[in-house]
Amino acid sequence: MSPDPYKRDVPYVPPVRGYEQQLELQLNKTREATPEECAQWEQEDFFRAGKFDSMKMFVVLPTLIQLIMMAFMFSVFWFNANNF
């Protein structure tokens, strides 16, 4: 018997599984890609193949988000001015 935090005598039950072990990371166990795999990757990967327009991705989309947020901000100003 061993006392628990509430000073009760309870039977000791050993842990079932013991300590957990971290899985081994496979970071340094890489292999070189074959030329066929490289060619396939260059054709199928979205960014590597260039199937996107960076102007839309990095300029137009953030601009639209900013304009929508400004419209929301001004609508809150208008709402507060008319109701409070």
C-alpha positions in Angstrom: 0.0 0.0 0.0 1.2 3.5 -0.8 -0.5 6.8 0.1 -1.9 8.8 -2.8 -2.0 12.7 -2.8 -5.1 12.5 -0.5 -3.3 10.4 2.1 -5.4 7.3 1.4 -3.8 3.8 1.4 -4.3 2.5 -2.1 -2.6 -0.5 -3.8 0.4 0.3 -6.0 -0.3 -0.3 -9.7 2.8 -0.2 -11.9 2.5 1.6 -15.3 1.3 -0.6 -18.1 3.6 0.7 -20.9 6.5 2.5 -19.2 8.1 5.5 -20.9 7.2 6.5 -24.4 10.0 6.6 -26.9 10.3 9.2 -29.7 10.3 7.7 -33.2 13.5 8.0 -35.1 13.5 10.8 -37.7 14.4 9.9 -41.3 16.1 13.2 -42.1 19.6 11.9 -42.8 18.5 8.7 -44.6 17.7 10.2 -47.9 18.5 8.9 -51.4 19.3 10.6 -54.6 16.5 11.0 -57.1 16.7 9.4 -60.5 16.6 11.6 -63.6 13.2 10.2 -64.4 11.9 11.2 -61.0 13.3 14.7 -61.3 11.7 15.1 -64.7 8.4 13.9 -63.4 8.6 16.2 -60.4 9.4 19.2 -62.6 6.3 18.4 -64.7 3.8 17.6 -61.9 4.8 20.0 -59.1 2.5 23.1 -59.1 5.2 25.7 -58.3 8.1 24.0 -60.0 6.2 23.6 -63.3 5.2 27.3 -63.2 1.5 26.7 -63.5 0.7 29.8 -61.5 0.8 33.5 -62.0 2.8 35.2 -59.2 1.1 38.5 -59.9 -2.2 37.0 -58.8 -0.8 35.2 -55.9 1.4 37.9 -54.3 -0.3 41.1 -55.5 -3.9 40.8 -56.5 -5.1 38.4 -53.7 -3.6 40.5 -50.8 -4.9 43.7 -52.4 -8.4 42.2 -52.6 -8.2 41.1 -49.0 -7.1 44.6 -47.9 -9.9 46.3 -49.8 -12.5 44.0 -48.4 -11.2 44.7 -44.9 -11.2 48.5 -45.5 -14.8 48.3 -46.7 -15.7 46.3 -43.5 -13.9 48.9 -41.4 -15.7 51.8 -43.0 -19.0 50.0 -42.7 -18.4 49.6 -38.9 -17.6 53.4 -38.8 -20.9 54.1 -40.6 -22.8 51.7 -38.3 -21.4 53.3 -35.2 -22.0 56.9 -36.4 -25.6 56.1 -37.1 -26.5 54.0 -34.1 -24.5 55.4 -31.2 
